[in-house]
Amino acid sequence: MRMIAVCMVMASLGLVSGCGESKFKTYRGPDITGIYVDKSDRKMYLMHGNQALKVYNVSLGKMPVGAKEFEGDGKTPEGSYVIDRRRPDSPFHLSIGISYPNPQNVAFAEGQGKSPGGAIVIHGVGRARPPADLWDWTDGCIAVTDTEMEDVYSMVRNGTPITIVP
């Protein structure tokens, strides 16, 4: 009985590991036709046509103002990309990849003699455990809670367009 109570508390906090619940959810709702991220409002919208089906508060890169230009700049990209990969074993609970850098990003960075960076994803918190007082803590990724990431991972398919605006 005590184990059930512990698991219920852990589940309510989004800490379901070891309680028999899977981080892989099933989604049977309308297709997500696009993702829209507004960096200034720290919001991510999962869209079906013109309707926002889900809205999430997000954390961004440590240097959130401006578009990502180079590896290590701590900025989150801006522009139009697509979701191009999935990582179920991410150290950040779950993650879905954003197709940054695109050819324009590569050309700009190389023109400056630098690398554009990469590995930009939408992810949960996982083992990262950012400080509670630090809102923007990633290296340029978009982060939500682990529980929210489970929803995003189940709802968003590879090939989904994502637009990230300042």
Salt bridges, closest charged atoms under 4 A:
ASP73 OD1 - LYS68 NZ 2.91
GLU78 OE2 - LYS39 NZ 2.96
ASP84 OD1 - ARG85 NH1 2.54
ASP89 OD1 - ARG87 NE 3.15
ASP136 OD2 - ARG42 NH2 2.79
ASP139 OD1 - LYS62 NZ 2.65
GLU150 OE1 - LYS25 NZ 3.73
GLU150 OE2 - HIS93 NE2 2.83
ASP151 OD1 - LYS25 NZ 2.95
